[in-house]
Amino acid sequence: MNRVTSIGEVLFDVYPGSKALGGAPFNFIYHIIKLTGTGNFVSRVGNDSAGNEILDFLKKKHISTEFIQIDNQHTTGESIATLNEQKIPSWKIKTPSAYDFIDLNDDIITLVNNKTDCLYFGTLAQREKITRRTIHYFYNQDIKYFCDLNIRQNFYTKDLIQECLAASSVIKINIEELHLINELLFNKSLDKNDASKRLLNEYQLELLCVTYGDDGAIIYKGENHNHYKLKAGNVVDTVGAGDAYAAILCIGYLQNWDIERTNKIASEFAGEIIKINGALPDELSLYEKYKLIINEK
């Protein structure tokens, strides 16, 4: 089994009257661990009640806290959600937060150098220089790099996006992020297909996935591409759907599935997540079902 390490934010998504554990790198690795039985998560939480709650949750779910740093100066991450009529969230993200200050230490260096085949990262945790420097330290090594760009608010720069693209083996973006890349990097109004192909080729990506919300997802690989659109029903909320999709996309990539199979299974798994509240299912039966699916020959 390929060993996946995720580095970045863990936080609480705060809704009117409730909160749920979240953060794309955390949601992603949670699914990876539950689906494959292996994976590591590098992050940082505050020395506060929210941080303790996160650590307790991880221990209860049998997920290692070995690489979760404790910050005595900065508080645990938080993102305030507002859902529109289509139940799609917009976020107000607290800054600074503990995950902005992930220190590069010997434990993390050993983890990535010796126990990682694929490193997952995004842009949000790179908004401050300390975590950004830690992530960049691991670029250009003999491993795979999976970047779910996850642009949030104004927490990005043109340089940061270019660095992420250049470092990556696999990129996952949504259609809004594709438009942003087109505008920032290509300086022309390419149509979405041409922009995707240019992105794939210019940054020598092994795989590019563009998600289109209700219109499904397109995976590009070499000269080939696949568009899959799921007929989704019973939508409760869309929080975490992209992270669920990313987890299967990563598994499919590392196991050399064809892009048709990857797109179908990833879309179906994401389709299950939008039927529940929040990003993570309480019932493990969903993971048992998808373990069988991903292990089929």
WOMO-V97053 format. One record per helix or strand of 3 or more residues. SS is the DSSP state (~ for helix, > for strand). FROM is the first residue (numbers start at 1). TO is the last residue. If there is no record, write none. Layout:
BEGIN
((SS FROM TO) (SS FROM TO))
END
This chain:
BEGIN
((> 4 7) (> 11 15) (> 18 22) (~ 24 36) (> 40 46) (~ 49 60) (> 68 71) (> 77 83) (> 89 93) (~ 98 101) (~ 106 115) (> 118 121) (~ 124 126) (~ 129 137) (> 144 148) (~ 158 167) (> 170 174) (~ 175 186) (~ 192 202) (> 207 211) (~ 213 215) (> 217 221) (> 224 228) (~ 241 254) (~ 259 273) (~ 285 294))
END
